[in-house]
Amino acid sequence: MLEAGQRVRVRDDWPETRGPCHIRTPHYLRGEIGTVERHLGDFPNPEDLAFARPAPAKALYHVRFDLPMHWPEGRAGDALVVEIFEHWLEAA
């Protein structure tokens, strides 16, 4: 389990190039580094549910990304918080 304050990188993976899929991870954050805010709970994997496959529970986190790093119009202290499943995250 990931801990609040832990730096993580969103996997730079593009499964949509390998065939039909359902992805909840924003493409613009793939490969980017953020900070775990908190664990939201464990939920069935929507990437499997979308295709009526067995969906094991996966940990879901709020991950914070500093806006100036991603959007030039962001100001110091601005942040984007996104829900991302653990299987999309790796240690930064």
C-alpha positions in Angstrom: 0.0 0.0 0.0 1.2 3.5 -0.8 1.5 6.1 1.9 0.4 9.7 2.0 3.3 11.9 1.0 4.9 9.3 -1.2 6.2 10.4 -4.6 4.9 8.3 -7.4 5.1 8.2 -11.2 2.1 7.4 -13.4 3.1 4.5 -15.6 4.0 5.6 -19.1 1.9 2.8 -20.7 -0.4 3.1 -23.7 -2.7 -0.1 -23.6 -5.1 1.6 -26.1 -2.4 1.0 -28.8 -2.7 -2.7 -28.2 -6.4 -3.0 -28.7 -9.8 -2.1 -27.2 -9.6 -1.1 -23.6 -11.1 1.2 -21.0 -8.7 3.5 -19.1 -9.5 5.9 -16.2 -6.0 7.3 -16.0 -5.6 10.6 -17.9 -3.3 10.4 -20.8 -1.7 13.8 -20.0 -0.4 12.4 -16.7 1.3 9.3 -18.0 4.9 9.5 -17.1 4.4 12.4 -14.7 5.4 12.5 -11.0 2.9 13.4 -8.3 2.4 12.9 -4.5 0.0 10.5 -2.9 -2.6 12.5 -0.9 -4.6 9.6 0.5 -5.9 6.1 0.0 -9.6 6.2 -0.9 -10.3 2.5 -0.5 -10.2 -0.6 -2.6 -12.6 -0.9 -5.5 -13.3 -3.4 -8.4 -11.0 -2.5 -11.3 -13.1 -0.5 -13.8 -10.8 -1.4 -16.6 -12.1 -5.0 -16.2 -15.6 -4.1 -15.4 -16.0 -2.3 -18.7 -15.6 -5.6 -20.5 -17.6 -7.7 -18.0 -14.4 -9.5 -16.9 -13.7 -10.5 -13.3 -12.6 -7.3 -11.6 -10.3 -7.8 -8.6 -10.3 -4.9 -6.0 -7.5 -2.4 -6.6 -6.4 0.4 -4.3 -7.5 3.9 -5.4 -5.6 7.0 -4.4 -5.9 10.7 -4.6 -2.6 11.9 -6.3 -1.6 15.5 -6.3 0.2 17.1 -9.3 1.7 20.6 -9.1 0.0 22.7 -11.8 2.9 24.9 -12.8 4.8 21.8 -13.9 1.9 20.7 -16.2 0.2 24.0 -17.2 2.2 27.2 -17.5 -0.8 29.3 -16.4 -0.7 27.6 -13.0 0.6 29.6 -10.1 2.8 28.3 -7.2 0.6 26.4 -4.8 -1.9 25.4 -7.5 -2.5 21.7 -7.8 -4.5 19.1 -9.6 -5.8 16.1 -7.6 -6.7 13.0 -9.6 -8.1 9.6 -8.6 -5.6 6.9 -9.8 -5.6 3.2 -9.2 -2.4 1.7 -7.7 -1.7 -0.5 -10.7 -1.0 2.7 -12.7 1.5 4.0 -10.1 5.2 3.2 -9.5 7.8 4.6 -7.1 9.3 7.9 -8.3 
